[in-house]
Structures are given as structure tokens and as C-alpha cells.
Amino acid sequence: MEERRNINRVEYKVQSVIVVCDTYEKYYVEVDNVSPLGMGITGPADLPDIEGKDIIIVADTLIMYALVNRQKKLSDGRFEIGIEAKKFTPDVLEYLFNHIGGDGE
């Protein structure tokens, strides 16, 4: 059986921002590839452990609510991050609508 993360992945290199849902902390990352089921991301060396956390990622023209299901340190110190898409909840949608186009907190 084919691994889920390999299904319909396409290269999509873009600078992005992750918001951790429970703390609202923001981290700047680079998306490497994307599918309807998730994304492959590279994060900076100073990224804290976010594995198992719910996040919102804004990647150019895409917004995804997701679970971080993998965070692996690379030889250069950065992190390889895998995320699994989740359905939007009313709370996540409310956060997005309140923060789109502004510096809301």
C-alpha cells in the first residue's frame, strides 16, 4: 500500500508561516511540497518541538489546518516537518476571520 504522504504530492516551494493553535506562536518555515492531505515543510533550527500540535499554516495562496505528525532534525540543524490536514473547526475559522488582513491578537 502506498504511503499516504506520497499520494498526489507536488513540489510547491514557498515561504510560509505556521501558527500553533494552543499558544498562537508564529514560526516562519518553507513548504517543500503539498497535497490535499498534507504538506512537507522545512523549519528553522530554532523551531521548538511542535510534533503532535494542531497548527494553521498559511502558504502563499493556501491555508491549511493540520496536525504536525512528524518533526525530524536534519544534518544541517533545520527540521523536516510533516503535517496531516484536518477539517476546519468553528474555532479555527473564527481565528482566521479575526486575523486576516490585520495584526489582531
Beta strands, then each sheet from edge to edge (+ up, - down):
strand 1: 10-20
strand 2: 26-35
strand 3: 38-43
strand 4: 54-59
strand 5: 62-73
strand 6: 79-85
sheet 1: 1+ 2- 3+ 6- 5+ 4- 1+
end
